[in-house]
Amino acid sequence: MDAAEIKRSLPHRYPMLLVDRVLELVPGESLVAIKAVTCNEPWYSALDDAATVEGFGYPPTLLVESWGQAAGLLALRPGADTRTAGQVMLAGAMSGVEFLRPVHPGEVLEHRVRVVRAVSDAVIFEGESLVDGEVVMRLSHMVMAFRPGDRLRPAGAV
């Protein structure tokens, strides 16, 4: 999947679309996606010229979000055993999240996502993120649930 197909598949937009390309996809089983980290991202805008390399660590919450978007792309593909038409993807729970080292601008994240189990309107994933073959984050489980979009909107919302 290229950037255009990712953009058609996910509702996220700048600055929160955090997957650049899908390298491998086995529907209903696994996915490998990449995200290039750059110093031009908005979360680095407040850093002054005296900031050290530690200040440029990619925010861990965004690392999880980026991995979760990759998981969402896997869940949305045919064979994922979910009925997603008119549904909104929600990250329901995570466990066993480990951050093994910081990620910095100039590095390319490789998200590896595997389906553990798909049940009705929920999918359980596991996986990791790597930089140059080194694991930088690991997730034992992420539960993604699908809920009707019309039931999540406030009354009278368009």
TORPAGU-22162 format. One record per atom (N, C-alpha, C, CB): residue in three letters; atom name; x, y, z. Coordinates in steps of 0.02 Angstrom, whole numbers, plus 50000, padded with zeros to 5 digits. Glycine has a CB too. Layout:
BEGIN
type; atom; u; v; w
ALA; CA; X; Y; Z $
...
REM end
This chain:
BEGIN
type; atom; u; v; w
MET; N; 50043; 49941; 50000 $
MET; CA; 50000; 50000; 50000 $
MET; C; 50045; 50062; 50000 $
MET; CB; 49952; 50000; 50061 $
ASP; N; 50028; 50108; 49957 $
ASP; CA; 50065; 50171; 49956 $
ASP; C; 50028; 50223; 49998 $
ASP; CB; 50075; 50197; 49882 $
ALA; N; 50055; 50283; 50001 $
ALA; CA; 50026; 50337; 50042 $
ALA; C; 49954; 50353; 50022 $
ALA; CB; 50068; 50399; 50037 $
ALA; N; 49939; 50352; 49957 $
ALA; CA; 49872; 50368; 49935 $
ALA; C; 49821; 50317; 49959 $
ALA; CB; 49869; 50374; 49859 $
GLU; N; 49838; 50253; 49955 $
GLU; CA; 49792; 50200; 49978 $
GLU; C; 49785; 50202; 50054 $
GLU; CB; 49818; 50131; 49956 $
ILE; N; 49839; 50217; 50090 $
ILE; CA; 49835; 50223; 50163 $
ILE; C; 49787; 50280; 50181 $
ILE; CB; 49904; 50236; 50193 $
LYS; N; 49793; 50335; 50146 $
LYS; CA; 49750; 50393; 50159 $
LYS; C; 49677; 50378; 50144 $
LYS; CB; 49773; 50454; 50118 $
ARG; N; 49665; 50337; 50094 $
ARG; CA; 49596; 50317; 50079 $
ARG; C; 49569; 50268; 50132 $
ARG; CB; 49592; 50284; 50009 $
SER; N; 49613; 50231; 50164 $
SER; CA; 49592; 50180; 50212 $
SER; C; 49582; 50205; 50283 $
SER; CB; 49642; 50124; 50212 $
LEU; N; 49623; 50253; 50304 $
LEU; CA; 49620; 50278; 50373 $
LEU; C; 49589; 50348; 50374 $
LEU; CB; 49690; 50280; 50404 $
PRO; N; 49553; 50365; 50428 $
PRO; CA; 49524; 50432; 50433 $
PRO; C; 49575; 50485; 50455 $
PRO; CB; 49466; 50431; 50481 $
HIS; N; 49633; 50465; 50477 $
HIS; CA; 49684; 50511; 50504 $
HIS; C; 49711; 50557; 50449 $
HIS; CB; 49741; 50472; 50537 $
ARG; N; 49727; 50618; 50469 $
ARG; CA; 49757; 50667; 50423 $
ARG; C; 49813; 50704; 50460 $
ARG; CB; 49704; 50717; 50397 $
TYR; N; 49850; 50746; 50423 $
TYR; CA; 49905; 50784; 50452 $
TYR; C; 49880; 50820; 50514 $
TYR; CB; 49935; 50833; 50401 $
PRO; N; 49917; 50819; 50567 $
PRO; CA; 49983; 50789; 50576 $
PRO; C; 49980; 50719; 50606 $
PRO; CB; 50024; 50833; 50620 $
MET; N; 49921; 50688; 50607 $
MET; CA; 49914; 50624; 50643 $
MET; C; 49912; 50562; 50599 $
MET; CB; 49853; 50626; 50684 $
LEU; N; 49923; 50569; 50534 $
LEU; CA; 49929; 50509; 50491 $
LEU; C; 50001; 50486; 50498 $
LEU; CB; 49909; 50524; 50415 $
LEU; N; 50012; 50430; 50533 $
LEU; CA; 50079; 50411; 50554 $
LEU; C; 50104; 50345; 50523 $
LEU; CB; 50081; 50405; 50628 $
VAL; N; 50078; 50327; 50465 $
VAL; CA; 50102; 50270; 50427 $
VAL; C; 50117; 50295; 50356 $
VAL; CB; 50050; 50210; 50426 $
ASP; N; 50178; 50280; 50331 $
ASP; CA; 50197; 50304; 50265 $
ASP; C; 50186; 50254; 50209 $
ASP; CB; 50269; 50325; 50266 $
ARG; N; 50198; 50190; 50225 $
ARG; CA; 50192; 50139; 50173 $
ARG; C; 50183; 50070; 50206 $
ARG; CB; 50254; 50139; 50126 $
VAL; N; 50148; 50026; 50171 $
VAL; CA; 50142; 49957; 50192 $
VAL; C; 50185; 49915; 50146 $
VAL; CB; 50067; 49932; 50191 $
LEU; N; 50232; 49878; 50175 $
LEU; CA; 50279; 49838; 50136 $
LEU; C; 50253; 49767; 50124 $
LEU; CB; 50346; 49834; 50171 $
GLU; N; 50220; 49739; 50173 $
GLU; CA; 50194; 49670; 50169 $
GLU; C; 50126; 49668; 50201 $
GLU; CB; 50242; 49620; 50202 $
LEU; N; 50081; 49629; 50171 $
LEU; CA; 50014; 49621; 50199 $
LEU; C; 49989; 49551; 50182 $
LEU; CB; 49965; 49675; 50171 $
VAL; N; 49974; 49514; 50235 $
VAL; CA; 49941; 49449; 50228 $
VAL; C; 49873; 49459; 50262 $
VAL; CB; 49983; 49389; 50261 $
PRO; N; 49819; 49469; 50223 $
PRO; CA; 49754; 49485; 50252 $
PRO; C; 49734; 49436; 50308 $
PRO; CB; 49701; 49485; 50198 $
GLY; N; 49711; 49465; 50363 $
GLY; CA; 49689; 49426; 50420 $
GLY; C; 49745; 49396; 50461 $
GLY; CB; 49645; 49373; 50396 $
GLU; N; 49808; 49407; 50441 $
GLU; CA; 49864; 49376; 50477 $
GLU; C; 49918; 49425; 50501 $
GLU; CB; 49896; 49324; 50434 $
SER; N; 49948; 49462; 50453 $
SER; CA; 50005; 49504; 50473 $
SER; C; 50015; 49562; 50424 $
SER; CB; 50068; 49463; 50477 $
LEU; N; 50054; 49611; 50447 $
LEU; CA; 50069; 49670; 50408 $
LEU; C; 50136; 49698; 50430 $
LEU; CB; 50012; 49724; 50415 $
VAL; N; 50174; 49725; 50383 $
VAL; CA; 50235; 49762; 50397 $
VAL; C; 50227; 49831; 50365 $
VAL; CB; 50300; 49724; 50370 $
ALA; N; 50233; 49883; 50405 $
ALA; CA; 50226; 49951; 50380 $
ALA; C; 50284; 49993; 50404 $
ALA; CB; 50158; 49982; 50403 $
ILE; N; 50296; 50050; 50370 $
ILE; CA; 50350; 50094; 50391 $
ILE; C; 50325; 50165; 50403 $
ILE; CB; 50406; 50094; 50339 $
LYS; N; 50362; 50200; 50445 $
LYS; CA; 50350; 50270; 50461 $
LYS; C; 50418; 50303; 50469 $
LYS; CB; 50305; 50280; 50525 $
ALA; N; 50433; 50352; 50428 $
ALA; CA; 50496; 50389; 50433 $
ALA; C; 50487; 50445; 50483 $
ALA; CB; 50518; 50416; 50363 $
VAL; N; 50531; 50449; 50531 $
VAL; CA; 50529; 50502; 50581 $
VAL; C; 50574; 50559; 50556 $
VAL; CB; 50554; 50476; 50652 $
THR; N; 50546; 50620; 50555 $
THR; CA; 50585; 50678; 50533 $
THR; C; 50581; 50734; 50584 $
THR; CB; 50559; 50703; 50464 $
CYS; N; 50630; 50778; 50583 $
CYS; CA; 50630; 50834; 50631 $
CYS; C; 50581; 50889; 50610 $
CYS; CB; 50701; 50863; 50638 $
ASN; N; 50548; 50881; 50553 $
ASN; CA; 50498; 50930; 50531 $
ASN; C; 50429; 50916; 50559 $
ASN; CB; 50496; 50931; 50456 $
GLU; N; 50422; 50866; 50601 $
GLU; CA; 50356; 50850; 50629 $
GLU; C; 50338; 50900; 50683 $
GLU; CB; 50356; 50778; 50657 $
PRO; N; 50274; 50916; 50690 $
PRO; CA; 50253; 50970; 50734 $
PRO; C; 50274; 50962; 50807 $
PRO; CB; 50179; 50977; 50732 $
TRP; N; 50282; 50900; 50831 $
TRP; CA; 50301; 50890; 50902 $
TRP; C; 50371; 50913; 50917 $
TRP; CB; 50294; 50817; 50920 $
TYR; N; 50411; 50927; 50865 $
TYR; CA; 50478; 50953; 50876 $
TYR; C; 50482; 51029; 50870 $
TYR; CB; 50527; 50920; 50827 $
SER; N; 50428; 51061; 50853 $
SER; CA; 50430; 51134; 50839 $
SER; C; 50448; 51176; 50900 $
SER; CB; 50363; 51156; 50812 $
ALA; N; 50433; 51152; 50959 $
ALA; CA; 50447; 51192; 51019 $
ALA; C; 50520; 51185; 51043 $
ALA; CB; 50401; 51170; 51076 $
LEU; N; 50558; 51139; 51013 $
LEU; CA; 50627; 51131; 51034 $
LEU; C; 50670; 51189; 51008 $
LEU; CB; 50656; 51064; 51009 $
ASP; N; 50711; 51217; 51051 $
ASP; CA; 50754; 51272; 51029 $
ASP; C; 50820; 51244; 51002 $
ASP; CB; 50767; 51321; 51086 $
ASP; N; 50862; 51288; 50977 $
ASP; CA; 50926; 51268; 50947 $
ASP; C; 50974; 51235; 50996 $
ASP; CB; 50959; 51328; 50916 $
ALA; N; 50963; 51244; 51060 $
ALA; CA; 51007; 51214; 51111 $
ALA; C; 50985; 51144; 51131 $
ALA; CB; 51010; 51259; 51172 $
ALA; N; 50931; 51119; 51101 $
ALA; CA; 50906; 51052; 51120 $
ALA; C; 50958; 50999; 51105 $
ALA; CB; 50840; 51037; 51083 $
THR; N; 50963; 50951; 51151 $
THR; CA; 51009; 50895; 51141 $
THR; C; 50973; 50838; 51106 $
THR; CB; 51038; 50871; 51210 $
VAL; N; 51010; 50787; 51088 $
VAL; CA; 50980; 50730; 51053 $
VAL; C; 50924; 50698; 51094 $
VAL; CB; 51034; 50677; 51037 $
GLU; N; 50930; 50699; 51161 $
GLU; CA; 50878; 50671; 51203 $
GLU; C; 50811; 50707; 51193 $
GLU; CB; 50899; 50675; 51277 $
GLY; N; 50814; 50772; 51180 $
GLY; CA; 50754; 50810; 51169 $
GLY; C; 50718; 50791; 51104 $
GLY; CB; 50770; 50882; 51167 $
PHE; N; 50753; 50759; 51060 $
PHE; CA; 50724; 50740; 50995 $
PHE; C; 50696; 50668; 50995 $
PHE; CB; 50776; 50747; 50941 $
GLY; N; 50691; 50637; 51053 $
GLY; CA; 50660; 50571; 51056 $
GLY; C; 50588; 50574; 51033 $
GLY; CB; 50664; 50542; 51128 $
TYR; N; 50570; 50528; 50989 $
TYR; CA; 50501; 50526; 50964 $
TYR; C; 50454; 50510; 51022 $
TYR; CB; 50493; 50472; 50906 $
PRO; N; 50400; 50548; 51030 $
PRO; CA; 50355; 50536; 51087 $
PRO; C; 50329; 50464; 51088 $
PRO; CB; 50296; 50586; 51086 $
PRO; N; 50337; 50429; 51144 $
PRO; CA; 50314; 50359; 51148 $
PRO; C; 50240; 50350; 51131 $
PRO; CB; 50327; 50332; 51217 $
THR; N; 50198; 50399; 51151 $
THR; CA; 50127; 50394; 51135 $
THR; C; 50116; 50393; 51060 $
THR; CB; 50088; 50452; 51167 $
LEU; N; 50156; 50430; 51022 $
LEU; CA; 50149; 50431; 50949 $
LEU; C; 50177; 50368; 50918 $
LEU; CB; 50185; 50493; 50920 $
LEU; N; 50226; 50338; 50950 $
LEU; CA; 50252; 50274; 50926 $
LEU; C; 50197; 50221; 50931 $
LEU; CB; 50315; 50252; 50967 $
VAL; N; 50161; 50220; 50987 $
VAL; CA; 50105; 50174; 50996 $
VAL; C; 50050; 50190; 50946 $
VAL; CB; 50078; 50176; 51068 $
GLU; N; 50035; 50254; 50937 $
GLU; CA; 49983; 50275; 50889 $
GLU; C; 50000; 50253; 50818 $
GLU; CB; 49973; 50351; 50891 $
SER; N; 50062; 50262; 50798 $
SER; CA; 50084; 50242; 50731 $
SER; C; 50077; 50167; 50722 $
SER; CB; 50157; 50264; 50719 $
TRP; N; 50099; 50128; 50772 $
TRP; CA; 50091; 50055; 50769 $
TRP; C; 50017; 50036; 50766 $
TRP; CB; 50126; 50021; 50830 $
GLY; N; 49977; 50070; 50805 $
GLY; CA; 49904; 50057; 50806 $
GLY; C; 49872; 50072; 50739 $
GLY; CB; 49871; 50098; 50859 $
GLN; N; 49895; 50125; 50704 $
GLN; CA; 49868; 50139; 50637 $
GLN; C; 49886; 50083; 50589 $
GLN; CB; 49895; 50206; 50611 $
ALA; N; 49947; 50056; 50596 $
ALA; CA; 49967; 49999; 50554 $
ALA; C; 49921; 49939; 50569 $
ALA; CB; 50041; 49980; 50566 $
ALA; N; 49906; 49927; 50633 $
ALA; CA; 49860; 49874; 50652 $
ALA; C; 49791; 49886; 50622 $
ALA; CB; 49855; 49868; 50729 $
GLY; N; 49770; 49948; 50622 $
GLY; CA; 49705; 49965; 50593 $
GLY; C; 49702; 49950; 50518 $
GLY; CB; 49690; 50039; 50604 $
LEU; N; 49757; 49962; 50483 $
LEU; CA; 49759; 49945; 50412 $
LEU; C; 49752; 49870; 50401 $
LEU; CB; 49825; 49970; 50380 $
LEU; N; 49782; 49831; 50444 $
LEU; CA; 49775; 49758; 50440 $
LEU; C; 49702; 49738; 50454 $
LEU; CB; 49822; 49723; 50489 $
ALA; N; 49672; 49768; 50504 $
ALA; CA; 49602; 49751; 50522 $
ALA; C; 49554; 49770; 50467 $
ALA; CB; 49583; 49787; 50586 $
LEU; N; 49569; 49822; 50429 $
LEU; CA; 49524; 49845; 50376 $
LEU; C; 49529; 49806; 50311 $
LEU; CB; 49537; 49917; 50363 $
ARG; N; 49580; 49765; 50304 $
ARG; CA; 49591; 49729; 50242 $
ARG; C; 49546; 49667; 50238 $
ARG; CB; 49665; 49708; 50235 $
PRO; N; 49529; 49645; 50177 $
PRO; CA; 49489; 49585; 50170 $
PRO; C; 49521; 49525; 50206 $
PRO; CB; 49478; 49568; 50096 $
GLY; N; 49478; 49484; 50236 $
GLY; CA; 49503; 49425; 50270 $
GLY; C; 49516; 49437; 50344 $
GLY; CB; 49566; 49401; 50238 $
ALA; N; 49503; 49497; 50368 $
ALA; CA; 49516; 49513; 50439 $
ALA; C; 49459; 49491; 50484 $
ALA; CB; 49529; 49587; 50447 $
ASP; N; 49406; 49463; 50456 $
ASP; CA; 49349; 49438; 50495 $
ASP; C; 49312; 49492; 50535 $
ASP; CB; 49372; 49385; 50541 $
THR; N; 49311; 49553; 50511 $
THR; CA; 49272; 49604; 50544 $
THR; C; 49227; 49636; 50491 $
THR; CB; 49318; 49658; 50578 $
ARG; N; 49170; 49661; 50514 $
ARG; CA; 49126; 49696; 50469 $
ARG; C; 49137; 49770; 50482 $
ARG; CB; 49050; 49676; 50479 $
THR; N; 49173; 49804; 50437 $
THR; CA; 49195; 49872; 50452 $
THR; C; 49155; 49927; 50417 $
THR; CB; 49267; 49879; 50433 $
ALA; N; 49110; 49910; 50372 $
ALA; CA; 49072; 49962; 50337 $
ALA; C; 49032; 50004; 50388 $
ALA; CB; 49025; 49931; 50285 $
GLY; N; 49042; 50069; 50387 $
GLY; CA; 49007; 50114; 50432 $
GLY; C; 49032; 50110; 50504 $
GLY; CB; 48934; 50100; 50430 $
GLN; N; 49087; 50076; 50515 $
GLN; CA; 49114; 50066; 50582 $
GLN; C; 49172; 50114; 50596 $
GLN; CB; 49136; 49994; 50591 $
VAL; N; 49182; 50129; 50660 $
VAL; CA; 49238; 50169; 50682 $
VAL; C; 49285; 50123; 50722 $
VAL; CB; 49214; 50230; 50726 $
MET; N; 49350; 50128; 50707 $
MET; CA; 49400; 50089; 50742 $
MET; C; 49418; 50122; 50808 $
MET; CB; 49464; 50081; 50699 $
LEU; N; 49418; 50084; 50861 $
LEU; CA; 49436; 50111; 50927 $
LEU; C; 49487; 50065; 50960 $
LEU; CB; 49373; 50118; 50973 $
ALA; N; 49542; 50094; 50983 $
ALA; CA; 49590; 50055; 51022 $
ALA; C; 49559; 50044; 51090 $
ALA; CB; 49660; 50091; 51026 $
GLY; N; 49547; 49982; 51108 $
GLY; CA; 49511; 49967; 51170 $
GLY; C; 49556; 49957; 51230 $
GLY; CB; 49470; 49907; 51160 $
ALA; N; 49612; 49923; 51220 $
ALA; CA; 49657; 49908; 51276 $
ALA; C; 49724; 49888; 51249 $
ALA; CB; 49628; 49853; 51322 $
MET; N; 49776; 49897; 51290 $
MET; CA; 49844; 49875; 51273 $
MET; C; 49875; 49843; 51334 $
MET; CB; 49888; 49934; 51246 $
SER; N; 49918; 49794; 51323 $
SER; CA; 49956; 49766; 51379 $
SER; C; 50025; 49746; 51355 $
SER; CB; 49919; 49705; 51409 $
GLY; N; 50071; 49744; 51402 $
GLY; CA; 50139; 49723; 51386 $
GLY; C; 50174; 49770; 51339 $
GLY; CB; 50138; 49655; 51357 $
VAL; N; 50163; 49836; 51346 $
VAL; CA; 50197; 49884; 51303 $
VAL; C; 50265; 49899; 51334 $
VAL; CB; 50154; 49950; 51295 $
GLU; N; 50317; 49887; 51295 $
GLU; CA; 50386; 49900; 51318 $
GLU; C; 50421; 49946; 51269 $
GLU; CB; 50426; 49833; 51325 $
PHE; N; 50451; 49999; 51295 $
PHE; CA; 50491; 50045; 51255 $
PHE; C; 50564; 50028; 51270 $
PHE; CB; 50475; 50121; 51270 $
LEU; N; 50600; 50004; 51220 $
LEU; CA; 50668; 49979; 51231 $
LEU; C; 50722; 50030; 51218 $
LEU; CB; 50679; 49919; 51189 $
ARG; N; 50709; 50078; 51175 $
ARG; CA; 50755; 50133; 51165 $
ARG; C; 50720; 50189; 51128 $
ARG; CB; 50818; 50110; 51126 $
PRO; N; 50744; 50252; 51135 $
PRO; CA; 50712; 50308; 51099 $
PRO; C; 50723; 50303; 51024 $
PRO; CB; 50740; 50375; 51126 $
VAL; N; 50678; 50334; 50988 $
VAL; CA; 50682; 50339; 50915 $
VAL; C; 50693; 50413; 50899 $
VAL; CB; 50617; 50312; 50879 $
HIS; N; 50737; 50427; 50850 $
HIS; CA; 50755; 50496; 50835 $
HIS; C; 50743; 50513; 50761 $
HIS; CB; 50829; 50509; 50853 $
PRO; N; 50738; 50577; 50745 $
PRO; CA; 50731; 50597; 50676 $
PRO; C; 50787; 50567; 50633 $
PRO; CB; 50731; 50673; 50670 $
GLY; N; 50769; 50547; 50572 $
GLY; CA; 50816; 50515; 50527 $
GLY; C; 50811; 50440; 50528 $
GLY; CB; 50886; 50536; 50544 $
GLU; N; 50773; 50413; 50578 $
GLU; CA; 50764; 50341; 50582 $
GLU; C; 50697; 50321; 50551 $
GLU; CB; 50768; 50317; 50656 $
VAL; N; 50696; 50260; 50525 $
VAL; CA; 50635; 50234; 50495 $
VAL; C; 50609; 50177; 50538 $
VAL; CB; 50648; 50209; 50421 $
LEU; N; 50548; 50186; 50562 $
LEU; CA; 50515; 50135; 50602 $
LEU; C; 50486; 50081; 50556 $
LEU; CB; 50460; 50165; 50646 $
GLU; N; 50495; 50019; 50576 $
GLU; CA; 50463; 49963; 50541 $
GLU; C; 50415; 49931; 50591 $
GLU; CB; 50516; 49911; 50513 $
HIS; N; 50351; 49938; 50578 $
HIS; CA; 50300; 49910; 50622 $
HIS; C; 50282; 49841; 50598 $
HIS; CB; 50236; 49955; 50625 $
ARG; N; 50286; 49792; 50642 $
ARG; CA; 50266; 49724; 50626 $
ARG; C; 50205; 49708; 50669 $
ARG; CB; 50324; 49672; 50639 $
VAL; N; 50150; 49691; 50636 $
VAL; CA; 50086; 49679; 50669 $
VAL; C; 50061; 49610; 50651 $
VAL; CB; 50034; 49734; 50650 $
ARG; N; 50038; 49573; 50701 $
ARG; CA; 50010; 49506; 50690 $
ARG; C; 49942; 49501; 50724 $
ARG; CB; 50058; 49451; 50716 $
VAL; N; 49895; 49468; 50691 $
VAL; CA; 49830; 49455; 50721 $
VAL; C; 49837; 49395; 50768 $
VAL; CB; 49775; 49442; 50667 $
VAL; N; 49817; 49405; 50830 $
VAL; CA; 49815; 49351; 50879 $
VAL; C; 49748; 49315; 50874 $
VAL; CB; 49828; 49377; 50951 $
ARG; N; 49695; 49357; 50870 $
ARG; CA; 49627; 49329; 50868 $
ARG; C; 49579; 49383; 50843 $
ARG; CB; 49606; 49303; 50938 $
ALA; N; 49531; 49361; 50803 $
ALA; CA; 49478; 49406; 50780 $
ALA; C; 49411; 49376; 50802 $
ALA; CB; 49480; 49416; 50702 $
VAL; N; 49372; 49416; 50838 $
VAL; CA; 49308; 49393; 50864 $
VAL; C; 49255; 49446; 50850 $
VAL; CB; 49311; 49377; 50940 $
SER; N; 49205; 49429; 50812 $
SER; CA; 49149; 49473; 50799 $
SER; C; 49173; 49543; 50777 $
SER; CB; 49105; 49479; 50861 $
ASP; N; 49165; 49592; 50822 $
ASP; CA; 49183; 49661; 50804 $
ASP; C; 49247; 49685; 50839 $
ASP; CB; 49126; 49708; 50822 $
ALA; N; 49291; 49638; 50856 $
ALA; CA; 49354; 49656; 50889 $
ALA; C; 49411; 49613; 50862 $
ALA; CB; 49348; 49648; 50966 $
VAL; N; 49471; 49642; 50862 $
VAL; CA; 49531; 49606; 50840 $
VAL; C; 49585; 49617; 50893 $
VAL; CB; 49555; 49630; 50769 $
ILE; N; 49621; 49564; 50910 $
ILE; CA; 49677; 49569; 50957 $
ILE; C; 49741; 49561; 50916 $
ILE; CB; 49672; 49514; 51014 $
PHE; N; 49787; 49609; 50926 $
PHE; CA; 49850; 49610; 50890 $
PHE; C; 49909; 49603; 50938 $
PHE; CB; 49858; 49674; 50849 $
GLU; N; 49966; 49583; 50911 $
GLU; CA; 50030; 49585; 50946 $
GLU; C; 50083; 49607; 50896 $
GLU; CB; 50047; 49516; 50978 $
GLY; N; 50141; 49628; 50921 $
GLY; CA; 50194; 49645; 50875 $
GLY; C; 50246; 49690; 50905 $
GLY; CB; 50166; 49679; 50815 $
GLU; N; 50284; 49721; 50861 $
GLU; CA; 50340; 49762; 50882 $
GLU; C; 50356; 49814; 50828 $
GLU; CB; 50403; 49719; 50897 $
SER; N; 50397; 49862; 50848 $
SER; CA; 50424; 49912; 50802 $
SER; C; 50500; 49907; 50805 $
SER; CB; 50400; 49985; 50820 $
LEU; N; 50531; 49911; 50747 $
LEU; CA; 50604; 49905; 50742 $
LEU; C; 50633; 49965; 50706 $
LEU; CB; 50623; 49840; 50706 $
VAL; N; 50697; 49978; 50720 $
VAL; CA; 50737; 50025; 50682 $
VAL; C; 50801; 49989; 50664 $
VAL; CB; 50752; 50092; 50724 $
ASP; N; 50814; 49983; 50600 $
ASP; CA; 50874; 49948; 50576 $
ASP; C; 50880; 49878; 50606 $
ASP; CB; 50937; 49988; 50591 $
GLY; N; 50824; 49842; 50612 $
GLY; CA; 50825; 49774; 50638 $
GLY; C; 50825; 49768; 50713 $
GLY; CB; 50883; 49739; 50611 $
GLU; N; 50830; 49824; 50749 $
GLU; CA; 50830; 49824; 50823 $
GLU; C; 50760; 49840; 50849 $
GLU; CB; 50882; 49875; 50850 $
VAL; N; 50735; 49798; 50893 $
VAL; CA; 50668; 49810; 50922 $
VAL; C; 50672; 49871; 50968 $
VAL; CB; 50643; 49747; 50961 $
VAL; N; 50628; 49921; 50956 $
VAL; CA; 50626; 49981; 50997 $
VAL; C; 50563; 49985; 51039 $
VAL; CB; 50631; 50043; 50953 $
MET; N; 50511; 49947; 51019 $
MET; CA; 50449; 49944; 51057 $
MET; C; 50417; 49876; 51045 $
MET; CB; 50400; 50002; 51037 $
ARG; N; 50386; 49849; 51097 $
ARG; CA; 50352; 49785; 51092 $
ARG; C; 50284; 49792; 51124 $
ARG; CB; 50394; 49727; 51126 $
LEU; N; 50232; 49761; 51093 $
LEU; CA; 50165; 49760; 51122 $
LEU; C; 50143; 49687; 51126 $
LEU; CB; 50115; 49802; 51079 $
SER; N; 50124; 49665; 51186 $
SER; CA; 50099; 49597; 51193 $
SER; C; 50028; 49590; 51164 $
SER; CB; 50099; 49575; 51267 $
HIS; N; 49987; 49641; 51177 $
HIS; CA; 49918; 49640; 51152 $
HIS; C; 49892; 49711; 51142 $
HIS; CB; 49873; 49601; 51199 $
MET; N; 49856; 49720; 51088 $
MET; CA; 49815; 49780; 51078 $
MET; C; 49747; 49756; 51053 $
MET; CB; 49849; 49831; 51027 $
VAL; N; 49695; 49778; 51086 $
VAL; CA; 49628; 49760; 51065 $
VAL; C; 49599; 49818; 51027 $
VAL; CB; 49583; 49742; 51126 $
MET; N; 49575; 49804; 50967 $
MET; CA; 49542; 49855; 50926 $
MET; C; 49470; 49834; 50916 $
MET; CB; 49579; 49865; 50858 $
ALA; N; 49424; 49878; 50934 $
ALA; CA; 49353; 49863; 50927 $
ALA; C; 49324; 49908; 50873 $
ALA; CB; 49316; 49875; 50994 $
PHE; N; 49273; 49883; 50840 $
PHE; CA; 49237; 49921; 50789 $
PHE; C; 49167; 49934; 50814 $
PHE; CB; 49236; 49883; 50721 $
ARG; N; 49147; 49998; 50811 $
ARG; CA; 49081; 50018; 50835 $
ARG; C; 49047; 50059; 50781 $
ARG; CB; 49086; 50058; 50901 $
PRO; N; 48979; 50056; 50778 $
PRO; CA; 48943; 50095; 50728 $
PRO; C; 48957; 50170; 50735 $
PRO; CB; 48868; 50081; 50734 $
GLY; N; 48978; 50201; 50681 $
GLY; CA; 48994; 50272; 50683 $
GLY; C; 48936; 50315; 50702 $
GLY; CB; 49020; 50294; 50616 $
ASP; N; 48875; 50298; 50679 $
ASP; CA; 48817; 50339; 50693 $
ASP; C; 48799; 50337; 50767 $
ASP; CB; 48757; 50316; 50651 $
ARG; N; 48817; 50286; 50804 $
ARG; CA; 48803; 50282; 50875 $
ARG; C; 48854; 50319; 50917 $
ARG; CB; 48800; 50210; 50896 $
LEU; N; 48912; 50337; 50887 $
LEU; CA; 48964; 50372; 50924 $
LEU; C; 48959; 50447; 50918 $
LEU; CB; 49031; 50350; 50901 $
ARG; N; 48921; 50471; 50869 $
ARG; CA; 48914; 50543; 50860 $
ARG; C; 48864; 50572; 50909 $
ARG; CB; 48893; 50559; 50789 $
PRO; N; 48876; 50632; 50935 $
PRO; CA; 48827; 50664; 50979 $
PRO; C; 48763; 50679; 50940 $
PRO; CB; 48856; 50729; 51008 $
ALA; N; 48708; 50681; 50974 $
ALA; CA; 48644; 50696; 50942 $
ALA; C; 48648; 50763; 50905 $
ALA; CB; 48587; 50697; 50994 $
GLY; N; 48625; 50764; 50843 $
GLY; CA; 48625; 50825; 50804 $
GLY; C; 48690; 50840; 50767 $
GLY; CB; 48609; 50882; 50847 $
ALA; N; 48742; 50798; 50777 $
ALA; CA; 48806; 50810; 50743 $
ALA; C; 48801; 50788; 50670 $
ALA; CB; 48864; 50771; 50779 $
VAL; N; 48839; 50822; 50629 $
VAL; CA; 48839; 50806; 50557 $
VAL; C; 48898; 50762; 50542 $
VAL; CB; 48840; 50870; 50514 $
REM end
